[in-house]
C-alpha cells in the first residue's frame, strides 16, 4: 500500500519505518529541509533503539523516502497519516495549528478519494475539525466531488522501546464509523494482526479519548506511588517492599508503580494538562487529574529537598556529580525531565553540576551548554571527580552496578542521592555510604 506520513518526529519516523519494513511504500514529509537531508544521508534526528538500522535498511531498499514536497507526497499516498506535534499552548491545551495545517495541505492536493488517519495525540473532537478544514478547502477549490474520510488511530509507543512497540503492538485502536475505511486500515495493519485480533474499532471520539485516558491512567499510577512513598518515609516503611506487596496483586500489577523523581517526556505531562484543559472547557472539575499533575510537579523537587536537608540548606560552592539527564532510559529526550528541575534548583542555590548521560549529552549541551557552573563529562566516572556527592536521576542500565570503591574514592565524601532507588540501603550502608533514596 502507498502511505504518506506527515511529520518526521518520534511517532512519524517510527511508524513510517515500521510500515516500510513490512512492505508498504512509504513517503515521510516534513517542513524541516535539513532534517530531510540528514535522513537521506542516514543521520537520525532522535535516539531510539533499533530505529537507525530500520530507517537505513528501508531507505536503501526504496520502501522509505523523505521529502519536503508536500504536494507530491499527498499524491503518493492512498492513506495520509498526520503525525505532527501537538505542543501544549500557553493555557495547557493542545496546539492544533500543525495538525490543521496538514489537513489544509492534504485538501489542497488530493485528486482522488482520500483516507486521513490522525496519529497525533489530539483532543476529542479534533477529527471533526480536520474534516471541517478539509471540506472548507475542497469547497474553495471547487472540488466538492472529492470524497474523503478522517479516522483516528492513536499511537501507544513508549520512548526507548518505540520500534518494538510498533512492530509488536498489544492493541491497534481504530476510530471510524465507515466500513470502507475500516477495511483499508485492516489491510494496512494486517501483518500485525495475524496471531490474534489486535484491532479494536470504535467511534472516532472514543478513539481520541482512549489515547488520553491511557496516558493519564499511567501518570496517575506513578503519582500515586510517589505520594505513598512520602507516607512510607514518615511511617518508617520501605516503598520498595510496598511496591512488591501491591504489585503481586494481578489487579494492580508491577508496571508503573516505581517511586522516583516524577515523570517527564513528551507525552504524560502534556496529555494530563490537555485533558485538564478539555475538562475546564466543559465546566467539569477534573479533581483527580489536577492532583496527579500537582503531585508530579512536587515530586521533581523531592531529591533537591533531600540534598538541602543533608547540607543544612547551604550548597553554595558545592559540586554535584549527576548521573542521568534524559527523562527516562533509552532516549535522549530532555523534555520535562526531572534532571532539569533538579539542576536549575542546584544552580539557583550556587552549586555546580558535573553530569553524564549515555545518550542525552548533545541535547543537554544545546540547552545548558552556555553555563559556567555546568560541565558535561565523557564518562560517569569522570563526573565523580572533585564532586561533593553523587546524584542519580535516570535509571540507565549502566548505572545499576557501578564500582562502588571507585565511586567512594572519587567523591569528596561517600554520599549518594538516589532518585530511582537503584540500590539496597543496607548494602550501601555496609559499603560505607550515606545513602538517601525515595520512600525508604
N, C-alpha and C positions, 0 to 999 in steps of 0.2 A: 504494500500500500504506500502511496505517496503522502508524506506527512510534512507539514510545516510547523515549526516551533518558534514562537516569538519570545525572545528573552534567553540569554545565554548565561544565566546565573546558576545557583545550586540546582534548582528544580529543572530548568530548561535544558541545561547541558547534560545532566544525568539522564533525564527522560529521553532526550534525543539520542544519546549514545546507546542507551539500552534498547530502544526501539530499532536502531540501526543494527545492533548486534543480533537481533532475532530475525533480521532480513528485510525490514522496511527501508524505503528510500526516503531519507530524512534531510531536510534543509532547515538549519537553525539561522535565524535572522536577528540582528541586534543593531542598535544605532551607534554603538561604540566601534568605530572602524579599527582602532588599534587592537582591541580585544579580538576582533575577527581575524586580523592579520596574524596576531600571535598564535591563535588556534590553528591556523593554516600551516604554521611553522612548528606545531607540536608544543607550544607553550600554553600550559593550562592555567587559567586565572585563579583557581582555588585549589586547596589541598583536600583531596578526598581519596581514601584508599581505593586503589583499583581503577580510578577514573582515567588517569593519564594513558595507561595501556589501552583501555577500551576506546578512548577517543582516537588515538593514533591508529589503531588497527582498523577501525571502521572508516576513518578518513582515507587511509591508504587504499582500502577496498572500494572506495567510491560510494559507499552507502550513507556517509555522513558528510554534509557540506555546510559551509559557513558563508554568510553573505550579509551585506548591508543593504542590498537591493530588495526592498520590501515588496515591490510590485511583482518581480519575478518569483519571489518566494511564495506570495499568495497564489499565483497562477500554478505553482508546482503542486500544492497540497490538495488532496481530497478532503483532508481534515486539517483544521487550523488550531493549534494549541496556543492559548495565551498563558505564558509562564513568566510574566514580568513582575517586578516588585510591587508590593503594596505597603510602602513605608508608613509608619504612624504619622498622622498630621499633628499639628500643634496641640489639638484638643484630645489626642489619643485615638481618634477614629482612623480607619484605614484610608489612605490616599489612593483614589481610584483613577487618577489622571492618566497613568501609564496604561492601565487596562482599557480605558475608554479610547485612548489614542490608538491603540492597536485595533480596537473594534472599527474605528474610522478608516484606518489603513486597509483592513480587510474589505470593508464595504466599498471602498474606492477602487478596488482592483479585481474583485471577483467577476467572473463571466459565466459561471455555472452554479448549480446548487452547491451550497457550502454548509459544512458542519463545523461550528466553532466550539471548541472544547476548552472551558475555563479551568486551567490547572492552578492558577494563582489562588492564594488564600484571600478570600473576599467576603465582605458582609453578606448576610442573607438579603436577597433582592438584587444582587449585582447582575445576575443573568438577565433579569428584566431590563436593567439599564443598558446592558450591552445590546440586547435585542432592539431596544428603542433607538439606540445610537445608529446601529446598522440600518434599520428601517428608514431612519431620517436621511442618511446619506444616500441610500438607494433611491429614495424619493427625489432628492436633489439631482441625482444622476439621470432621472427619468427611467430607472430600471426596476420598477416595482414588479416586473415579471420574474425577477430572480428570487428563488426561494432559498431559505436558509433556516438553520436551527441552532440554538445555543444550549449546550449541555454543560453540566458541572461534573468534574472528575478530579476532586481534591487529591493532593499528594499527602502521603504519610511517611515521608523519608526522614530518617534521623541523620543529622550531620555526623560524619565519622563512619557511618555504615550505609550511606545513601545508595551506593551501587548495589550492594547486597539486598537492601530493602526493595529496590526497584526490580531487580532480577527475580526475587522470590517474595512477592507481596503476600501478606497474610489476608488482605482483602482489597478489592478494587471497587470503589464506590462510584456509581454512575447515576447522575441526576438527569433524567429525561422522561418525558411522557410521550415521546414519539417512537413508535415501534421501529421505524426505518433507521432512526439514529441509534437506537439500542443495538440493532443488528450490525451496523457498521462498527460501533465501538467493541462489540463482542468479537468481531473478526480481527480488529486491531490487536486485542489483548488475548486472542485465542491461545498462543503458545504458553501463556502464564496460567491458563485455566484448564489444563488437561488432566491433572491428577485428581483434583476435586474442585467443586464450584467455589470460586473466589469472588465472582462478580455479584454485587448487591445493587439492584436497580431500585431507585426511589424517585420521588419528585425532586425537582431542582432545588427548591428551598430547603428541603430536608438534607440534601447532599451538602449544601453550603454550610448549614448549621452543624452537620456531623463533624466537619473539619475543626471548627472552633471548639465544639464540645469535647472532642478528643484531646486537644492540646490543653484546654482548661482543666480537664479531669486530671491529667498527668501533673500539671503545675500544682493543682490542689493537693495531690499526694505528697509532693515534695515539700510544700509549705506546711502541711500538717505534720510531717516528720520533724521538720525544723522547729516547729512550735513545741512538740513533745520533747525534743532534745533539750530545750531550755528548762522545761519542767524536770527532766531527768537529772540535770546538774543540780538543781535546787533540792531535789529529793534524795540525792545520793544514789541514783540509779545509773545504769550504763545503757545508753541509747542503742548500742550495737547488740546488746543482749535483747533489748526490747524489740529491735528490728527482726531478729531471728525468731523471736517468740510469735510476733504477729504475722510475719511472712509465711510461717508454716501453715497458716490458715488459707486454704485454697481460694476462699472468697476475697482475700486481700492480695496474696502473692508477694514475691520478693522484688518485683520491678518498681522502680521509682520510690523506694522507701528508705533511701540512704540520707541520713542527715549530713549537712555540709554547709557550704558558704553561699547557698542560693543558686537559683537557675539563671541562665542568661541566654545568649544566642539571638538568632533572627526570628524565632517563632514564638516561644512561650510568652515573653514579656509583651511583645506586640499584639499577640492574639488575645491575651487576657485584657489588655487595655481596650482593644477594639470591641470585644463583646460587652465590656462595661459601658462603653460609649453607645453601642446599639441599645442597651438596656435603658440608658438615660433618655435616648430619643423616643423610647416607648413609654416613658414615665414609670419604668419599673426599677425598683431599688435592688440591684444585684449585690446583696449584702455579702454573700459568700465570696464572690469573685473579688470584691474590693478588699476583703480580708486576706485573700490569697496574695494579691499584689502587695499589700502593706507588709505582710509577714516576710515576703521575699525581699523587699527593699531593705527592711531592717536586718535581715539575715546576712546581707552582704557586708555589714559593718561589724558582725559579731567577732571575727578574728581581730579586727583592729581594736575593738574594746578590750579584748583579752591581752593584746600587746600593751596597750596603755596601762592596764591594771598591773601587769608584770613589772613595768618600768616606772610605776608610781606617777604616771601622767607626763613623764619627761623623756621624749625620744629625740629631742633636737641634737643633731650631730651624729646620731647613731646610723649604722649601715645595716640593712637587712638583705640577706640572700633570699630571692624569691624563685621558687620552682613552680612554673606553670603560668601561662599568660592567656592562652585561649580559654573560651568559656567552658570547654569540655575537651577530653582527649580526642585524638584522631581528626582534628580540624585546626585550621589556622584562623578561625573566626573569632574576632575580638568584640563583636557587638554585644553590649550589655554584660560583658564579662565581669565576674566578681573581682578579678585582679585589678581592673581599672578603678573600681571604687576604693579598694584597699590602697593601691599605690597613691592615688590622689589624696587620700587622707594622711598617709605617711608623709608625703611631700609637704602638705599643708602644715604639718607639725614639725618641720625642719629635718626630717630623716632623709637618708639616701637609700637607693634601691639598686641592687645588682641582680639582674634577672636572667633566667634561661627558660626556653620552651623549645621542644623538638621541632615545631612547625610554625609557630606564630611570630618568629623574630622579625621577619620583614614587615609584617603588618604593624607590629609594635613600634618598629623604627619609624614607620610612616606617621604614626600617631604621636609618639612621645620622643622621637629621636633628637629633638632640639633641647631637651632638658639637661642641665649640668649636674643635677642630683640623681641622674639615672644612667646606668650602664647595662648594656646587653652583653652577655658573656657567651663564649663559644661552647662551653660545656656546663653541666650542672655543678661539677666540681670547682670550676673556675669562679662561679658565682659565690662560693663559700668564702673565698679568700678575703680577709680583712673585714668580714661581716660579724656583727654582734650576735646574730641569731639567724635561724633558717625558718622561712615560712613556706608551706606547701599549700597551693590554692587550686591546682588542677591535678587530677589523679591519673597522669600518664603512667603507662606500664613501667617505663624506665625509672620511675621514682620509687617503686614499691619495694625494691630490695637494694638499697644503697650500701656502700661500705661505711658502716657507722663509725668505725675508728677513724677513717679519713674525714668524715663529717666533723667529728669531735676535734680532730687535730687542726682542721682549717678554721673553724669558728673561734671567735674570741672567747665565747662561753658556750657550753653544750646545751643550748636552748632551742627547742623546735616547736613552732606553732603550726599545727596540722589542721587545715580547713577541710580535709576529706577523710579523716580517721583511717589513715593507711596502716597504722601500727598499733600494737598492743601496748597499752600504758604500762603494764607490769614489766614487760620486756624492756621497754625504753628506760624505765627506772633502773633496772639491773645493769643496763649498759651505761648508766651514769648521766642520763639526760634529764633535764627539766622538760617535760613533755606536756603541751597544752593542746587539747583537741576539742571536739564538739560533742556536747551532751554526755560527757563522761567525767 
